[in-house]
Amino acid sequence: MIRLAVALLAGVAAMWPRPLAAQAQTENTVQVGDHWTIDTKDELTGSPADTFVRLVTEVSPNEIVVRSSVRGKGGFSLIVFDHSWNRIEDPQTKWKPNDGQGIQVPLVVGKEWRTELESRNIQAGGAWKGTVASKVTGQEKIMTAAGMFDAFRIEERVRDVNSADPSRYQELESVNWYAPQVNFWVRRIITTFSQKRVRSKMSAELVDFGRKL
């Protein structure tokens, strides 16, 4: 099933005067200790939701392990990403090869890519087949509570179909702003649909971050 990426999601946006160099997108590697704090909001009700803190606890040649916790609540979960910020596994779901909702460097306006995947619910069982279509639609300056960022705007369309019953499906549309300088999303707006009806609309915004030097 499609999972909201609220832990990765009212500012001012403007077009960049020049494109980012591809080299700058690849040098900003992830290290243990890097962390990002994200506020989320229910866009349908206007109510603030949870504040997530994500901390990198392990980095290997193929994976990044992130500890995700909710501020004010006990406990945490571990999420496994590849180095393009595609999810491989979280406490509820495993993806093969990944969830397809990461980035693909070098990022340039107009670039498109498509991912086909399979997912399995670890807790409840059930398998899904999905497709993700991604496109870089712009370069913008984005103001968040954490500051002003040069970001790539990436739009995604996700469709998951139940393997046992193809009449059951879910869809997701997201607009994402990825900032190479912090190697993370600084804003996301994610709308999920169930049988073409809006199920939820959530936003996420970076409010704090720390990079290990």
ZADO-1210 file (C-alpha; in nm, 4 decimals, padded with zeros to 6 digits):
<atoms>
<atom x="00.0000" y="00.0000" z="00.0000" code="MET" pos="1"/>
<atom x="00.1021" y="00.3570" z="-00.0513" code="ILE" pos="2"/>
<atom x="00.2518" y="00.5044" z="00.2661" code="ARG" pos="3"/>
<atom x="00.2430" y="00.8765" z="00.3328" code="LEU" pos="4"/>
<atom x="00.5905" y="01.0231" z="00.3298" code="ALA" pos="5"/>
<atom x="00.5004" y="01.2824" z="00.5895" code="VAL" pos="6"/>
<atom x="00.8355" y="01.2480" z="00.7638" code="ALA" pos="7"/>
<atom x="01.0191" y="01.3630" z="00.4549" code="LEU" pos="8"/>
<atom x="00.7309" y="01.6933" z="00.4186" code="LEU" pos="9"/>
<atom x="00.4210" y="02.8390" z="00.3316" code="ALA" pos="10"/>
<atom x="00.6999" y="02.9829" z="00.1800" code="GLY" pos="11"/>
<atom x="00.8075" y="03.2052" z="-00.1065" code="VAL" pos="12"/>
<atom x="00.9264" y="03.0467" z="-00.4326" code="ALA" pos="13"/>
<atom x="01.1128" y="03.2057" z="-00.7220" code="ALA" pos="14"/>
<atom x="01.3011" y="03.0756" z="-01.0230" code="MET" pos="15"/>
<atom x="01.6779" y="03.0316" z="-00.9975" code="TRP" pos="16"/>
<atom x="01.8963" y="03.2630" z="-01.2013" code="PRO" pos="17"/>
<atom x="02.1186" y="02.9693" z="-01.3065" code="ARG" pos="18"/>
<atom x="02.1137" y="02.5868" z="-01.2860" code="PRO" pos="19"/>
<atom x="02.2990" y="02.3847" z="-01.0237" code="LEU" pos="20"/>
<atom x="02.6128" y="02.2076" z="-01.1335" code="ALA" pos="21"/>
<atom x="02.5783" y="01.8297" z="-01.1452" code="ALA" pos="22"/>
<atom x="02.8952" y="01.7934" z="-00.9399" code="GLN" pos="23"/>
<atom x="02.7383" y="01.9790" z="-00.6473" code="ALA" pos="24"/>
<atom x="02.4624" y="01.7203" z="-00.6371" code="GLN" pos="25"/>
<atom x="02.6974" y="01.4285" z="-00.5821" code="THR" pos="26"/>
<atom x="02.9550" y="01.5650" z="-00.3358" code="GLU" pos="27"/>
<atom x="02.7120" y="01.6193" z="-00.0457" code="ASN" pos="28"/>
<atom x="02.7303" y="01.2650" z="00.0924" code="THR" pos="29"/>
<atom x="02.5308" y="01.1419" z="00.3910" code="VAL" pos="30"/>
<atom x="02.7144" y="01.0706" z="00.7172" code="GLN" pos="31"/>
<atom x="02.6199" y="00.9203" z="01.0518" code="VAL" pos="32"/>
<atom x="02.4891" y="01.1999" z="01.2720" code="GLY" pos="33"/>
<atom x="02.3160" y="01.3984" z="00.9968" code="ASP" pos="34"/>
<atom x="01.9656" y="01.4883" z="01.1112" code="HIS" pos="35"/>
<atom x="01.6545" y="01.6702" z="00.9902" code="TRP" pos="36"/>
<atom x="01.3458" y="01.7918" z="01.1777" code="THR" pos="37"/>
<atom x="01.0204" y="01.8114" z="00.9828" code="ILE" pos="38"/>
<atom x="00.6830" y="01.9611" z="01.0732" code="ASP" pos="39"/>
<atom x="00.3782" y="01.8061" z="00.9093" code="THR" pos="40"/>
<atom x="00.0311" y="01.9444" z="00.8529" code="LYS" pos="41"/>
<atom x="-00.3055" y="01.8067" z="00.7472" code="ASP" pos="42"/>
<atom x="-00.3888" y="02.0254" z="00.4481" code="GLU" pos="43"/>
<atom x="-00.7536" y="01.9138" z="00.4427" code="LEU" pos="44"/>
<atom x="-00.8269" y="02.0353" z="00.7962" code="THR" pos="45"/>
<atom x="-00.5489" y="02.2942" z="00.8300" code="GLY" pos="46"/>
<atom x="-00.4390" y="02.1309" z="01.1564" code="SER" pos="47"/>
<atom x="-00.0730" y="02.0795" z="01.2454" code="PRO" pos="48"/>
<atom x="00.0260" y="01.7142" z="01.2720" code="ALA" pos="49"/>
<atom x="00.3394" y="01.5473" z="01.4100" code="ASP" pos="50"/>
<atom x="00.6955" y="01.6766" z="01.4164" code="THR" pos="51"/>
<atom x="00.9410" y="01.4118" z="01.2998" code="PHE" pos="52"/>
<atom x="01.3120" y="01.3897" z="01.3765" code="VAL" pos="53"/>
<atom x="01.5208" y="01.1780" z="01.1424" code="ARG" pos="54"/>
<atom x="01.8764" y="01.0819" z="01.2385" code="LEU" pos="55"/>
<atom x="02.1238" y="00.8859" z="01.0268" code="VAL" pos="56"/>
<atom x="02.2526" y="00.5975" z="01.2393" code="THR" pos="57"/>
<atom x="02.4360" y="00.3872" z="00.9809" code="GLU" pos="58"/>
<atom x="02.5773" y="00.4283" z="00.6320" code="VAL" pos="59"/>
<atom x="02.6989" y="00.1400" z="00.4149" code="SER" pos="60"/>
<atom x="02.7917" y="00.1298" z="00.0449" code="PRO" pos="61"/>
<atom x="02.4328" y="00.0390" z="-00.0473" code="ASN" pos="62"/>
<atom x="02.2129" y="00.1625" z="00.2362" code="GLU" pos="63"/>
<atom x="02.1370" y="00.4509" z="00.4687" code="ILE" pos="64"/>
<atom x="01.9669" y="00.3616" z="00.7975" code="VAL" pos="65"/>
<atom x="01.7615" y="00.6408" z="00.9525" code="VAL" pos="66"/>
<atom x="01.6054" y="00.6487" z="01.2990" code="ARG" pos="67"/>
<atom x="01.2675" y="00.8217" z="01.2816" code="SER" pos="68"/>
<atom x="01.0987" y="00.9520" z="01.5963" code="SER" pos="69"/>
<atom x="00.8042" y="01.1766" z="01.6731" code="VAL" pos="70"/>
<atom x="00.8741" y="01.4706" z="01.9004" code="ARG" pos="71"/>
<atom x="00.6870" y="01.4390" z="02.2306" code="GLY" pos="72"/>
<atom x="00.6240" y="01.0683" z="02.1869" code="LYS" pos="73"/>
<atom x="00.8320" y="00.7734" z="02.2979" code="GLY" pos="74"/>
<atom x="00.9871" y="00.5136" z="02.0753" code="GLY" pos="75"/>
<atom x="01.1314" y="00.5246" z="01.7268" code="PHE" pos="76"/>
<atom x="01.1394" y="00.3273" z="01.4043" code="SER" pos="77"/>
<atom x="01.4143" y="00.2447" z="01.1575" code="LEU" pos="78"/>
<atom x="01.3826" y="00.3189" z="00.7877" code="ILE" pos="79"/>
<atom x="01.6283" y="00.1839" z="00.5318" code="VAL" pos="80"/>
<atom x="01.7001" y="00.3931" z="00.2213" code="PHE" pos="81"/>
<atom x="01.9351" y="00.3554" z="-00.0703" code="ASP" pos="82"/>
<atom x="02.1728" y="00.6427" z="-00.1490" code="HIS" pos="83"/>
<atom x="01.9134" y="00.8072" z="-00.3730" code="SER" pos="84"/>
<atom x="01.6622" y="00.8324" z="-00.0854" code="TRP" pos="85"/>
<atom x="01.4408" y="00.5546" z="-00.2153" code="ASN" pos="86"/>
<atom x="01.2935" y="00.3531" z="00.0696" code="ARG" pos="87"/>
<atom x="01.3876" y="-00.0144" z="00.0842" code="ILE" pos="88"/>
<atom x="01.2255" y="-00.1094" z="00.4127" code="GLU" pos="89"/>
<atom x="01.0346" y="00.0428" z="00.7034" code="ASP" pos="90"/>
<atom x="00.8592" y="-00.1249" z="00.9991" code="PRO" pos="91"/>
<atom x="00.5506" y="-00.2019" z="00.7899" code="GLN" pos="92"/>
<atom x="00.6680" y="-00.2490" z="00.4321" code="THR" pos="93"/>
<atom x="00.9468" y="-00.3953" z="00.2196" code="LYS" pos="94"/>
<atom x="00.9988" y="-00.2794" z="-00.1389" code="TRP" pos="95"/>
<atom x="01.1713" y="-00.4521" z="-00.4277" code="LYS" pos="96"/>
<atom x="01.3903" y="-00.2967" z="-00.5557" code="PRO" pos="97"/>
<atom x="01.2726" y="00.0185" z="-00.3705" code="ASN" pos="98"/>
<atom x="00.9725" y="00.2525" z="-00.3415" code="ASP" pos="99"/>
<atom x="01.0873" y="00.4692" z="-00.6352" code="GLY" pos="100"/>
<atom x="01.0201" y="00.7952" z="-00.4515" code="GLN" pos="101"/>
<atom x="01.3777" y="00.9160" z="-00.4229" code="GLY" pos="102"/>
<atom x="01.5898" y="01.1254" z="-00.6597" code="ILE" pos="103"/>
<atom x="01.7974" y="01.0452" z="-00.9661" code="GLN" pos="104"/>
<atom x="02.1097" y="01.2569" z="-01.0092" code="VAL" pos="105"/>
<atom x="02.2125" y="01.4589" z="-01.1927" code="PRO" pos="106"/>
<atom x="01.8919" y="01.6569" z="-01.1551" code="LEU" pos="107"/>
<atom x="01.8061" y="01.8881" z="-01.4436" code="VAL" pos="108"/>
<atom x="01.4775" y="02.0514" z="-01.5360" code="VAL" pos="109"/>
<atom x="01.2804" y="01.8293" z="-01.7701" code="GLY" pos="110"/>
<atom x="01.4415" y="01.5030" z="-01.6602" code="LYS" pos="111"/>
<atom x="01.1967" y="01.2136" z="-01.6228" code="GLU" pos="112"/>
<atom x="01.2276" y="00.8594" z="-01.4909" code="TRP" pos="113"/>
<atom x="00.9955" y="00.5686" z="-01.4193" code="ARG" pos="114"/>
<atom x="01.0192" y="00.2927" z="-01.1577" code="THR" pos="115"/>
<atom x="00.8369" y="-00.0394" z="-01.1399" code="GLU" pos="116"/>
<atom x="00.8304" y="-00.2091" z="-00.8025" code="LEU" pos="117"/>
<atom x="00.6765" y="-00.4683" z="-00.5763" code="GLU" pos="118"/>
<atom x="00.5923" y="-00.4163" z="-00.2106" code="SER" pos="119"/>
<atom x="00.4915" y="-00.6438" z="00.0734" code="ARG" pos="120"/>
<atom x="00.3218" y="-00.5532" z="00.4006" code="ASN" pos="121"/>
<atom x="00.5376" y="-00.7072" z="00.6729" code="ILE" pos="122"/>
<atom x="00.2734" y="-00.6896" z="00.9470" code="GLN" pos="123"/>
<atom x="-00.0618" y="-00.7497" z="00.7779" code="ALA" pos="124"/>
<atom x="00.0530" y="-00.9427" z="00.4737" code="GLY" pos="125"/>
<atom x="-00.0522" y="-00.8667" z="00.1200" code="GLY" pos="126"/>
<atom x="00.1491" y="-00.7751" z="-00.1872" code="ALA" pos="127"/>
<atom x="00.1235" y="-00.4814" z="-00.4251" code="TRP" pos="128"/>
<atom x="00.2697" y="-00.3918" z="-00.7622" code="LYS" pos="129"/>
<atom x="00.3468" y="-00.0283" z="-00.8247" code="GLY" pos="130"/>
<atom x="00.4700" y="00.2239" z="-01.0758" code="THR" pos="131"/>
<atom x="00.6218" y="00.5643" z="-01.0046" code="VAL" pos="132"/>
<atom x="00.6569" y="00.8368" z="-01.2686" code="ALA" pos="133"/>
<atom x="00.8852" y="01.1259" z="-01.1679" code="SER" pos="134"/>
<atom x="00.9735" y="01.4517" z="-01.3418" code="LYS" pos="135"/>
<atom x="01.1906" y="01.7499" z="-01.2485" code="VAL" pos="136"/>
<atom x="00.9606" y="02.0425" z="-01.3265" code="THR" pos="137"/>
<atom x="01.1628" y="02.3391" z="-01.2025" code="GLY" pos="138"/>
<atom x="01.4356" y="02.5014" z="-00.9954" code="GLN" pos="139"/>
<atom x="01.3121" y="02.7334" z="-00.7225" code="GLU" pos="140"/>
<atom x="01.4138" y="02.9168" z="-00.4105" code="LYS" pos="141"/>
<atom x="01.2085" y="02.7874" z="-00.1176" code="ILE" pos="142"/>
<atom x="01.1716" y="02.9636" z="00.2170" code="MET" pos="143"/>
<atom x="01.1082" y="02.7371" z="00.5160" code="THR" pos="144"/>
<atom x="01.1426" y="02.7727" z="00.8918" code="ALA" pos="145"/>
<atom x="01.4937" y="02.6315" z="00.8495" code="ALA" pos="146"/>
<atom x="01.5938" y="02.9024" z="00.6012" code="GLY" pos="147"/>
<atom x="01.6069" y="02.9713" z="00.2283" code="MET" pos="148"/>
<atom x="01.7053" y="02.6848" z="00.0000" code="PHE" pos="149"/>
<atom x="01.7827" y="02.6389" z="-00.3680" code="ASP" pos="150"/>
<atom x="01.5701" y="02.3400" z="-00.4591" code="ALA" pos="151"/>
<atom x="01.4639" y="02.1185" z="-00.7447" code="PHE" pos="152"/>
<atom x="01.0876" y="02.0752" z="-00.7793" code="ARG" pos="153"/>
<atom x="01.0099" y="01.7085" z="-00.8485" code="ILE" pos="154"/>
<atom x="00.6569" y="01.5890" z="-00.9220" code="GLU" pos="155"/>
<atom x="00.5625" y="01.2237" z="-00.8786" code="GLU" pos="156"/>
<atom x="00.2641" y="01.0054" z="-00.9612" code="ARG" pos="157"/>
<atom x="00.2424" y="00.6686" z="-00.7848" code="VAL" pos="158"/>
<atom x="-00.0008" y="00.3854" z="-00.8494" code="ARG" pos="159"/>
<atom x="-00.0171" y="00.0692" z="-00.6380" code="ASP" pos="160"/>
<atom x="-00.2345" y="-00.2261" z="-00.7403" code="VAL" pos="161"/>
<atom x="-00.3191" y="-00.5177" z="-00.5116" code="ASN" pos="162"/>
<atom x="-00.1557" y="-00.8299" z="-00.6554" code="SER" pos="163"/>
<atom x="-00.4403" y="-01.0568" z="-00.5424" code="ALA" pos="164"/>
<atom x="-00.7212" y="-00.8217" z="-00.6502" code="ASP" pos="165"/>
<atom x="-00.6324" y="-00.5770" z="-00.9316" code="PRO" pos="166"/>
<atom x="-00.9614" y="-00.3924" z="-00.8755" code="SER" pos="167"/>
<atom x="-00.8122" y="-00.2613" z="-00.5510" code="ARG" pos="168"/>
<atom x="-00.5620" y="00.0164" z="-00.6066" code="TYR" pos="169"/>
<atom x="-00.4354" y="00.3373" z="-00.4532" code="GLN" pos="170"/>
<atom x="-00.2750" y="00.6416" z="-00.6106" code="GLU" pos="171"/>
<atom x="-00.0506" y="00.9158" z="-00.4809" code="LEU" pos="172"/>
<atom x="00.0509" y="01.2517" z="-00.6225" code="GLU" pos="173"/>
<atom x="00.3331" y="01.4482" z="-00.4662" code="SER" pos="174"/>
<atom x="00.5182" y="01.7727" z="-00.5229" code="VAL" pos="175"/>
<atom x="00.8635" y="01.7657" z="-00.3652" code="ASN" pos="176"/>
<atom x="01.1373" y="02.0248" z="-00.3249" code="TRP" pos="177"/>
<atom x="01.4820" y="01.8675" z="-00.2870" code="TYR" pos="178"/>
<atom x="01.7762" y="02.0876" z="-00.1797" code="ALA" pos="179"/>
<atom x="02.1242" y="01.9501" z="-00.2621" code="PRO" pos="180"/>
<atom x="02.2852" y="02.1739" z="00.0033" code="GLN" pos="181"/>
<atom x="02.1167" y="01.9708" z="00.2799" code="VAL" pos="182"/>
<atom x="02.0761" y="01.6523" z="00.0728" code="ASN" pos="183"/>
<atom x="01.7120" y="01.6246" z="00.1700" code="PHE" pos="184"/>
<atom x="01.3610" y="01.7395" z="00.0928" code="TRP" pos="185"/>
<atom x="01.2783" y="02.0818" z="00.2348" code="VAL" pos="186"/>
<atom x="00.9098" y="02.0671" z="00.1491" code="ARG" pos="187"/>
<atom x="00.6634" y="01.8033" z="00.0292" code="ARG" pos="188"/>
<atom x="00.2908" y="01.8045" z="-00.0473" code="ILE" pos="189"/>
<atom x="00.1433" y="01.4568" z="-00.0771" code="ILE" pos="190"/>
<atom x="-00.2109" y="01.3717" z="-00.1816" code="THR" pos="191"/>
<atom x="-00.3329" y="01.0123" z="-00.1631" code="THR" pos="192"/>
<atom x="-00.6333" y="00.8723" z="-00.3443" code="PHE" pos="193"/>
<atom x="-00.8345" y="00.5573" z="-00.2837" code="SER" pos="194"/>
<atom x="-01.0346" y="00.4450" z="-00.5882" code="GLN" pos="195"/>
<atom x="-00.9804" y="00.7953" z="-00.7318" code="LYS" pos="196"/>
<atom x="-01.1252" y="00.9661" z="-00.4224" code="ARG" pos="197"/>
<atom x="-00.9051" y="01.1959" z="-00.2138" code="VAL" pos="198"/>
<atom x="-00.8106" y="01.0132" z="00.1017" code="ARG" pos="199"/>
<atom x="-00.5618" y="01.2542" z="00.2544" code="SER" pos="200"/>
<atom x="-00.3468" y="01.5565" z="00.1785" code="LYS" pos="201"/>
<atom x="-00.0424" y="01.6202" z="00.3936" code="MET" pos="202"/>
<atom x="00.2424" y="01.8676" z="00.3783" code="SER" pos="203"/>
<atom x="00.5854" y="01.8491" z="00.5363" code="ALA" pos="204"/>
<atom x="00.8420" y="02.1247" z="00.5849" code="GLU" pos="205"/>
<atom x="01.2001" y="02.1253" z="00.7102" code="LEU" pos="206"/>
<atom x="01.2309" y="02.3306" z="01.0304" code="VAL" pos="207"/>
<atom x="01.5813" y="02.2345" z="01.1461" code="ASP" pos="208"/>
<atom x="01.8797" y="02.0297" z="01.0301" code="PHE" pos="209"/>
<atom x="02.2371" y="01.9435" z="01.1175" code="GLY" pos="210"/>
<atom x="02.5061" y="01.8034" z="00.8913" code="ARG" pos="211"/>
<atom x="02.8183" y="01.6314" z="01.0220" code="LYS" pos="212"/>
<atom x="03.1250" y="01.8150" z="00.8936" code="LEU" pos="213"/>
</atoms>
